[in-house]
Amino acid sequence: MQAIYIMLLALTSLNFSTTSTIPEPIKWSFEVDKVSDGEYDLVITADIDKGWYLYSQDNTNEGPIPTSFTFTESSTISIIQDVKEEGELLKKHDELFEMVVSKYKSKVVFRQRYKSTDEKATMSGYVTYMTCDGLRCLPPKDLEFNVSL
């Protein structure tokens, strides 16, 4: 009888775990700042829930998936420089990956400088990122964006 009870408890736990929603610990926002005539910054902000981490672009692929950006090519937009990161970077040994990683724990702002010959152009693409807390990692995710000037 005890074995049946344990099995029912295990099946109930499995059912709850498969029907729960996947957390969304990173909240993204996108905006454009005009720097000068024809020059703009795409400002991408990641607000990170307490207890979670977002990994820097500067990590290798041997550990967590580094945050990366892919921009849609356009005849009116040209990228000027690499994406820059602004935030409190933590660079230390990570027990989950057993290596030194670079990550953010509260907020990070990414800036992509570009030129545009069309004031009505749209900057689009996607960000690929991975997030972990102290116990688990969510699978890497692609988030599309489309921001008008």
TIRO-2110 file (N, C-alpha, C; in Angstrom, 1 decimal):
// TIRO-2110
0.8, -1.2, 0.0, N, 1, A
0.0, 0.0, 0.0, CA, 1, A
0.9, 1.3, 0.0, C, 1, A
2.0, 1.2, 0.8, N, 2, A
2.9, 2.4, 0.8, CA, 2, A
3.5, 2.7, -0.5, C, 2, A
3.8, 1.6, -1.3, N, 3, A
4.4, 1.8, -2.6, CA, 3, A
3.4, 2.5, -3.6, C, 3, A
2.1, 2.2, -3.5, N, 4, A
1.1, 2.8, -4.3, CA, 4, A
1.0, 4.3, -4.0, C, 4, A
1.0, 4.6, -2.7, N, 5, A
1.0, 6.0, -2.2, CA, 5, A
2.2, 6.8, -2.7, C, 5, A
3.3, 6.2, -2.7, N, 6, A
4.5, 6.9, -3.1, CA, 6, A
4.5, 7.1, -4.7, C, 6, A
4.0, 6.1, -5.4, N, 7, A
3.9, 6.2, -6.8, CA, 7, A
2.8, 7.3, -7.2, C, 7, A
1.7, 7.4, -6.5, N, 8, A
0.7, 8.4, -6.8, CA, 8, A
1.2, 9.8, -6.5, C, 8, A
2.0, 9.9, -5.4, N, 9, A
2.6, 11.2, -5.1, CA, 9, A
3.6, 11.6, -6.1, C, 9, A
4.4, 10.7, -6.6, N, 10, A
5.4, 11.0, -7.7, CA, 10, A
4.7, 11.4, -8.9, C, 10, A
3.6, 10.7, -9.3, N, 11, A
2.9, 11.1, -10.6, CA, 11, A
2.2, 12.4, -10.4, C, 11, A
1.7, 12.7, -9.3, N, 12, A
1.1, 14.1, -9.0, CA, 12, A
2.1, 15.1, -9.1, C, 12, A
3.3, 14.9, -8.5, N, 13, A
4.4, 15.9, -8.6, CA, 13, A
4.8, 16.1, -10.1, C, 13, A
4.9, 15.0, -10.8, N, 14, A
5.3, 15.1, -12.2, CA, 14, A
4.3, 15.9, -13.0, C, 14, A
3.0, 15.7, -12.7, N, 15, A
2.0, 16.5, -13.4, CA, 15, A
2.1, 17.9, -13.1, C, 15, A
2.3, 18.3, -11.9, N, 16, A
2.5, 19.7, -11.5, CA, 16, A
3.7, 20.3, -12.2, C, 16, A
4.8, 19.6, -12.3, N, 17, A
6.0, 20.2, -12.9, CA, 17, A
5.9, 20.3, -14.4, C, 17, A
5.1, 19.5, -15.0, N, 18, A
5.0, 19.6, -16.5, CA, 18, A
4.0, 20.6, -16.9, C, 18, A
3.1, 21.0, -16.0, N, 19, A
2.1, 22.0, -16.4, CA, 19, A
2.4, 23.4, -15.9, C, 19, A
3.5, 23.5, -15.1, N, 20, A
3.9, 24.8, -14.7, CA, 20, A
4.5, 25.6, -15.8, C, 20, A
4.4, 27.0, -15.7, N, 21, A
4.9, 27.8, -16.8, CA, 21, A
6.4, 28.0, -16.6, C, 21, A
7.1, 28.2, -17.7, N, 22, A
8.5, 28.5, -17.7, CA, 22, A
8.6, 30.0, -17.2, C, 22, A
9.5, 30.3, -16.2, N, 23, A
9.6, 31.6, -15.8, CA, 23, A
10.3, 32.5, -16.9, C, 23, A
10.0, 33.8, -16.8, N, 24, A
10.5, 34.8, -17.7, CA, 24, A
11.3, 35.8, -16.9, C, 24, A
12.5, 35.5, -16.4, N, 25, A
13.2, 36.3, -15.4, CA, 25, A
13.9, 37.5, -16.1, C, 25, A
13.9, 37.7, -17.4, N, 26, A
14.5, 38.8, -18.1, CA, 26, A
13.4, 39.6, -18.8, C, 26, A
13.3, 40.9, -18.4, N, 27, A
12.4, 41.8, -19.1, CA, 27, A
13.2, 42.7, -20.0, C, 27, A
12.9, 42.6, -21.3, N, 28, A
13.6, 43.4, -22.3, CA, 28, A
12.8, 44.6, -22.7, C, 28, A
13.6, 45.7, -23.0, N, 29, A
13.0, 46.9, -23.6, CA, 29, A
13.9, 47.4, -24.7, C, 29, A
13.4, 48.1, -25.7, N, 30, A
14.1, 48.5, -26.9, CA, 30, A
13.7, 50.0, -27.2, C, 30, A
14.7, 50.8, -27.4, N, 31, A
14.4, 52.2, -27.8, CA, 31, A
15.6, 52.7, -28.6, C, 31, A
15.3, 53.8, -29.3, N, 32, A
16.4, 54.4, -30.2, CA, 32, A
16.6, 55.8, -29.6, C, 32, A
17.9, 56.1, -29.5, N, 33, A
18.4, 57.5, -29.1, CA, 33, A
19.1, 58.1, -30.3, C, 33, A
18.7, 59.3, -30.7, N, 34, A
19.4, 60.0, -31.7, CA, 34, A
20.7, 60.6, -31.2, C, 34, A
21.8, 60.3, -31.8, N, 35, A
23.1, 60.8, -31.3, CA, 35, A
23.5, 62.0, -32.0, C, 35, A
23.4, 62.0, -33.4, N, 36, A
23.6, 63.2, -34.2, CA, 36, A
22.8, 63.0, -35.5, C, 36, A
23.0, 63.9, -36.4, N, 37, A
22.3, 63.8, -37.7, CA, 37, A
22.6, 62.5, -38.4, C, 37, A
21.7, 61.6, -38.5, N, 38, A
21.9, 60.4, -39.2, CA, 38, A
22.5, 59.3, -38.3, C, 38, A
22.9, 59.6, -37.1, N, 39, A
23.5, 58.6, -36.2, CA, 39, A
22.7, 58.3, -35.0, C, 39, A
22.5, 57.0, -34.7, N, 40, A
21.6, 56.6, -33.6, CA, 40, A
22.2, 55.5, -32.8, C, 40, A
21.7, 55.3, -31.6, N, 41, A
22.0, 54.2, -30.7, CA, 41, A
20.7, 53.4, -30.5, C, 41, A
20.8, 52.1, -30.8, N, 42, A
19.7, 51.2, -30.4, CA, 42, A
20.0, 50.9, -28.9, C, 42, A
19.1, 51.2, -28.0, N, 43, A
19.4, 50.9, -26.6, CA, 43, A
18.5, 49.8, -26.2, C, 43, A
19.1, 48.7, -25.8, N, 44, A
18.5, 47.5, -25.4, CA, 44, A
18.7, 47.2, -23.9, C, 44, A
17.6, 47.3, -23.1, N, 45, A
17.8, 47.1, -21.7, CA, 45, A
17.2, 45.8, -21.2, C, 45, A
18.0, 45.1, -20.4, N, 46, A
17.6, 43.8, -19.8, CA, 46, A
17.4, 44.0, -18.3, C, 46, A
16.2, 44.0, -17.8, N, 47, A
16.0, 44.0, -16.4, CA, 47, A
15.9, 42.6, -15.9, C, 47, A
16.7, 42.2, -14.9, N, 48, A
16.9, 40.9, -14.5, CA, 48, A
16.2, 40.7, -13.1, C, 48, A
15.4, 39.7, -13.0, N, 49, A
14.7, 39.3, -11.8, CA, 49, A
15.7, 38.9, -10.7, C, 49, A
15.4, 39.2, -9.4, N, 50, A
16.3, 38.9, -8.3, CA, 50, A
16.6, 37.4, -8.3, C, 50, A
17.9, 37.0, -8.2, N, 51, A
18.3, 35.6, -8.1, CA, 51, A
18.7, 35.0, -9.4, C, 51, A
18.4, 35.8, -10.5, N, 52, A
18.8, 35.3, -11.9, CA, 52, A
20.0, 36.0, -12.4, C, 52, A
20.6, 35.5, -13.4, N, 53, A
21.7, 36.1, -14.1, CA, 53, A
21.6, 36.0, -15.6, C, 53, A
22.1, 37.1, -16.3, N, 54, A
22.2, 37.1, -17.7, CA, 54, A
23.6, 37.2, -18.1, C, 54, A
24.0, 36.4, -19.0, N, 55, A
25.5, 36.2, -19.4, CA, 55, A
25.9, 37.2, -20.4, C, 55, A
27.2, 37.7, -20.2, N, 56, A
27.8, 38.7, -21.0, CA, 56, A
28.1, 38.2, -22.4, C, 56, A
28.2, 39.1, -23.4, N, 57, A
28.6, 38.8, -24.7, CA, 57, A
30.0, 38.2, -24.8, C, 57, A
30.8, 38.5, -23.7, N, 58, A
32.2, 38.2, -23.7, CA, 58, A
32.6, 36.7, -23.2, C, 58, A
31.6, 35.9, -22.9, N, 59, A
31.8, 34.5, -22.5, CA, 59, A
32.1, 33.7, -23.7, C, 59, A
32.8, 32.6, -23.5, N, 60, A
33.1, 31.6, -24.6, CA, 60, A
31.9, 30.7, -24.7, C, 60, A
31.8, 29.9, -25.7, N, 61, A
30.7, 28.9, -25.9, CA, 61, A
31.0, 27.6, -25.1, C, 61, A
32.1, 27.6, -24.3, N, 62, A
32.4, 26.4, -23.5, CA, 62, A
31.5, 26.4, -22.2, C, 62, A
30.9, 27.5, -21.8, N, 63, A
30.0, 27.5, -20.7, CA, 63, A
28.6, 27.9, -21.0, C, 63, A
28.1, 28.9, -20.3, N, 64, A
26.7, 29.4, -20.7, CA, 64, A
26.8, 30.1, -22.1, C, 64, A
25.6, 30.1, -22.7, N, 65, A
25.5, 30.7, -24.0, CA, 65, A
25.6, 32.2, -23.8, C, 65, A
26.6, 32.9, -24.4, N, 66, A
26.7, 34.3, -24.3, CA, 66, A
25.6, 35.1, -25.0, C, 66, A
25.2, 36.2, -24.4, N, 67, A
24.2, 37.0, -25.1, CA, 67, A
24.8, 37.5, -26.4, C, 67, A
24.0, 37.4, -27.4, N, 68, A
24.4, 37.9, -28.8, CA, 68, A
23.3, 38.6, -29.5, C, 68, A
23.7, 39.4, -30.5, N, 69, A
22.7, 40.1, -31.2, CA, 69, A
22.9, 39.9, -32.7, C, 69, A
21.8, 39.7, -33.4, N, 70, A
21.8, 39.6, -34.9, CA, 70, A
20.9, 40.7, -35.4, C, 70, A
21.4, 41.5, -36.3, N, 71, A
20.7, 42.6, -36.9, CA, 71, A
20.4, 42.3, -38.3, C, 71, A
19.1, 42.6, -38.7, N, 72, A
18.7, 42.4, -40.1, CA, 72, A
19.4, 43.4, -41.0, C, 72, A
19.9, 42.9, -42.1, N, 73, A
20.6, 43.8, -43.0, CA, 73, A
19.6, 44.7, -43.7, C, 73, A
20.1, 46.0, -44.0, N, 74, A
19.3, 47.0, -44.6, CA, 74, A
20.1, 47.9, -45.5, C, 74, A
19.6, 48.3, -46.6, N, 75, A
20.3, 49.2, -47.5, CA, 75, A
20.4, 50.6, -46.9, C, 75, A
19.6, 51.0, -45.9, N, 76, A
19.6, 52.3, -45.3, CA, 76, A
20.3, 52.4, -44.0, C, 76, A
20.7, 51.2, -43.4, N, 77, A
21.3, 51.2, -42.1, CA, 77, A
22.6, 50.6, -42.2, C, 77, A
23.6, 51.2, -41.5, N, 78, A
25.0, 50.6, -41.4, CA, 78, A
25.4, 50.6, -40.0, C, 78, A
25.9, 49.5, -39.5, N, 79, A
26.4, 49.3, -38.2, CA, 79, A
27.8, 50.0, -38.1, C, 79, A
28.0, 50.8, -37.0, N, 80, A
29.2, 51.6, -36.8, CA, 80, A
30.2, 50.8, -35.9, C, 80, A
29.7, 50.2, -34.9, N, 81, A
30.6, 49.6, -33.9, CA, 81, A
30.0, 48.4, -33.3, C, 81, A
30.7, 47.6, -32.5, N, 82, A
30.2, 46.4, -31.9, CA, 82, A
29.2, 46.9, -30.7, C, 82, A
28.3, 46.0, -30.3, N, 83, A
27.4, 46.2, -29.2, CA, 83, A
28.2, 46.4, -27.9, C, 83, A
27.9, 47.5, -27.2, N, 84, A
28.6, 47.8, -26.0, CA, 84, A
27.7, 47.4, -24.8, C, 84, A
28.3, 47.0, -23.7, N, 85, A
27.5, 46.6, -22.5, CA, 85, A
27.8, 47.6, -21.4, C, 85, A
26.7, 48.0, -20.7, N, 86, A
26.8, 48.9, -19.5, CA, 86, A
26.1, 48.3, -18.4, C, 86, A
26.8, 48.1, -17.3, N, 87, A
26.2, 47.5, -16.1, CA, 87, A
27.2, 47.0, -15.2, C, 87, A
26.8, 46.5, -14.0, N, 88, A
27.7, 45.9, -13.0, CA, 88, A
28.0, 44.5, -13.4, C, 88, A
29.2, 44.3, -14.1, N, 89, A
29.6, 43.0, -14.5, CA, 89, A
30.3, 42.2, -13.4, C, 89, A
29.8, 41.0, -13.2, N, 90, A
30.4, 40.1, -12.3, CA, 90, A
31.2, 39.1, -13.1, C, 90, A
32.5, 39.0, -12.8, N, 91, A
33.3, 38.0, -13.4, CA, 91, A
34.0, 37.2, -12.4, C, 91, A
33.4, 36.0, -12.2, N, 92, A
33.9, 35.1, -11.2, CA, 92, A
33.6, 33.6, -11.5, C, 92, A
34.2, 32.8, -10.6, N, 93, A
34.0, 31.3, -10.8, CA, 93, A
32.5, 31.0, -10.6, C, 93, A
31.9, 30.3, -11.5, N, 94, A
30.5, 29.9, -11.4, CA, 94, A
30.5, 28.4, -11.1, C, 94, A
29.9, 28.0, -10.0, N, 95, A
29.8, 26.6, -9.6, CA, 95, A
29.0, 25.7, -10.6, C, 95, A
28.0, 26.4, -11.2, N, 96, A
27.1, 25.6, -12.1, CA, 96, A
27.9, 25.2, -13.4, C, 96, A
28.8, 26.0, -13.8, N, 97, A
29.6, 25.7, -15.1, CA, 97, A
31.0, 25.3, -14.8, C, 97, A
31.4, 25.4, -13.5, N, 98, A
32.8, 25.1, -13.1, CA, 98, A
33.8, 25.8, -13.9, C, 98, A
33.6, 27.1, -14.1, N, 99, A
34.6, 27.9, -14.8, CA, 99, A
34.3, 29.4, -14.5, C, 99, A
35.2, 30.3, -14.8, N, 100, A
35.0, 31.7, -14.7, CA, 100, A
34.0, 32.2, -15.8, C, 100, A
33.0, 32.9, -15.4, N, 101, A
32.0, 33.5, -16.4, CA, 101, A
31.8, 34.9, -16.0, C, 101, A
31.3, 35.7, -17.0, N, 102, A
30.9, 37.1, -16.9, CA, 102, A
29.4, 37.2, -17.0, C, 102, A
28.8, 37.8, -16.0, N, 103, A
27.4, 37.8, -16.0, CA, 103, A
26.9, 39.1, -15.2, C, 103, A
25.6, 39.4, -15.4, N, 104, A
24.9, 40.5, -14.8, CA, 104, A
23.8, 40.0, -13.9, C, 104, A
23.5, 40.7, -12.8, N, 105, A
22.5, 40.1, -11.9, CA, 105, A
21.3, 41.1, -11.6, C, 105, A
21.3, 42.3, -12.1, N, 106, A
20.2, 43.1, -11.9, CA, 106, A
19.7, 43.9, -13.2, C, 106, A
20.6, 44.5, -13.9, N, 107, A
20.3, 45.2, -15.1, CA, 107, A
21.5, 45.4, -15.9, C, 107, A
21.3, 45.3, -17.2, N, 108, A
22.4, 45.6, -18.2, CA, 108, A
21.8, 46.4, -19.4, C, 108, A
22.5, 47.3, -19.9, N, 109, A
22.1, 48.1, -21.1, CA, 109, A
23.1, 47.8, -22.2, C, 109, A
22.6, 47.4, -23.3, N, 110, A
23.4, 47.1, -24.5, CA, 110, A
23.1, 48.3, -25.5, C, 110, A
24.2, 48.8, -26.1, N, 111, A
24.1, 49.9, -27.1, CA, 111, A
24.7, 49.5, -28.4, C, 111, A
23.9, 49.7, -29.4, N, 112, A
24.4, 49.4, -30.8, CA, 112, A
24.4, 50.7, -31.6, C, 112, A
25.5, 51.3, -31.9, N, 113, A
25.6, 52.6, -32.7, CA, 113, A
25.5, 52.2, -34.2, C, 113, A
24.7, 53.0, -34.9, N, 114, A
24.5, 52.8, -36.3, CA, 114, A
24.1, 54.1, -37.0, C, 114, A
24.3, 54.1, -38.4, N, 115, A
23.9, 55.2, -39.2, CA, 115, A
22.7, 54.8, -40.0, C, 115, A
21.9, 55.8, -40.3, N, 116, A
20.7, 55.5, -41.2, CA, 116, A
20.5, 56.7, -42.1, C, 116, A
20.3, 56.4, -43.4, N, 117, A
20.0, 57.4, -44.4, CA, 117, A
18.5, 57.7, -44.5, C, 117, A
17.7, 56.9, -43.7, N, 118, A
16.3, 57.1, -43.8, CA, 118, A
15.7, 57.3, -42.4, C, 118, A
15.1, 58.4, -42.1, N, 119, A
14.6, 58.7, -40.7, CA, 119, A
13.4, 57.8, -40.4, C, 119, A
12.9, 57.1, -41.3, N, 120, A
11.7, 56.2, -41.0, CA, 120, A
12.1, 54.8, -41.1, C, 120, A
13.4, 54.5, -41.0, N, 121, A
13.9, 53.2, -41.1, CA, 121, A
13.6, 52.4, -39.8, C, 121, A
13.7, 51.1, -39.9, N, 122, A
13.4, 50.2, -38.7, CA, 122, A
14.6, 49.4, -38.5, C, 122, A
15.1, 49.3, -37.2, N, 123, A
16.2, 48.5, -36.8, CA, 123, A
15.5, 47.2, -36.3, C, 123, A
15.8, 46.1, -36.9, N, 124, A
15.2, 44.8, -36.4, CA, 124, A
16.3, 43.7, -36.3, C, 124, A
15.9, 42.6, -35.7, N, 125, A
16.8, 41.5, -35.5, CA, 125, A
16.3, 40.7, -34.4, C, 125, A
17.3, 40.0, -33.7, N, 126, A
16.9, 39.2, -32.5, CA, 126, A
18.1, 39.2, -31.6, C, 126, A
17.8, 39.0, -30.3, N, 127, A
18.8, 38.8, -29.3, CA, 127, A
18.7, 37.3, -28.8, C, 127, A
19.8, 36.6, -28.7, N, 128, A
19.9, 35.3, -28.2, CA, 128, A
20.5, 35.4, -26.8, C, 128, A
19.9, 34.7, -25.8, N, 129, A
20.4, 34.8, -24.5, CA, 129, A
20.0, 33.6, -23.7, C, 129, A
20.7, 33.5, -22.6, N, 130, A
20.5, 32.4, -21.6, CA, 130, A
20.5, 32.9, -20.2, C, 130, A
19.7, 32.4, -19.4, N, 131, A
19.6, 32.9, -18.0, CA, 131, A
19.6, 31.7, -17.0, C, 131, A
20.2, 31.9, -15.9, N, 132, A
20.3, 30.9, -14.9, CA, 132, A
20.1, 31.5, -13.5, C, 132, A
19.6, 30.7, -12.5, N, 133, A
19.7, 31.1, -11.1, CA, 133, A
20.8, 30.2, -10.5, C, 133, A
20.8, 30.1, -9.2, N, 134, A
21.8, 29.3, -8.6, CA, 134, A
21.7, 27.8, -8.8, C, 134, A
20.5, 27.4, -9.2, N, 135, A
20.2, 26.0, -9.3, CA, 135, A
19.9, 25.4, -10.7, C, 135, A
19.4, 26.3, -11.6, N, 136, A
19.0, 25.8, -12.9, CA, 136, A
19.2, 26.9, -13.9, C, 136, A
19.2, 26.4, -15.2, N, 137, A
19.3, 27.3, -16.3, CA, 137, A
18.1, 27.1, -17.2, C, 137, A
17.6, 28.1, -17.8, N, 138, A
16.6, 28.0, -18.8, CA, 138, A
17.2, 27.8, -20.1, C, 138, A
16.6, 27.2, -21.1, N, 139, A
17.2, 27.0, -22.4, CA, 139, A
17.4, 28.3, -23.1, C, 139, A
18.4, 28.4, -23.9, N, 140, A
18.7, 29.6, -24.7, CA, 140, A
17.4, 30.0, -25.5, C, 140, A
17.3, 31.3, -25.6, N, 141, A
16.0, 31.9, -26.2, CA, 141, A
16.4, 32.9, -27.2, C, 141, A
15.7, 33.0, -28.3, N, 142, A
15.8, 34.1, -29.3, CA, 142, A
14.6, 35.0, -29.1, C, 142, A
14.8, 36.3, -29.0, N, 143, A
13.8, 37.3, -28.9, CA, 143, A
13.9, 38.2, -30.0, C, 143, A
12.9, 38.3, -30.9, N, 144, A
12.9, 39.2, -32.0, CA, 144, A
12.5, 40.6, -31.5, C, 144, A
13.1, 41.6, -32.2, N, 145, A
12.8, 43.0, -32.0, CA, 145, A
12.7, 43.8, -33.3, C, 145, A
11.9, 44.8, -33.3, N, 146, A
11.7, 45.7, -34.4, CA, 146, A
11.4, 47.1, -33.9, C, 146, A
12.4, 48.0, -34.1, N, 147, A
12.3, 49.3, -33.4, CA, 147, A
12.4, 50.4, -34.5, C, 147, A
11.4, 51.3, -34.6, N, 148, A
11.4, 52.4, -35.6, CA, 148, A
12.2, 53.6, -35.0, C, 148, A
12.8, 54.3, -35.9, N, 149, A
13.4, 55.6, -35.6, CA, 149, A
12.4, 56.6, -35.2, C, 149, A
END
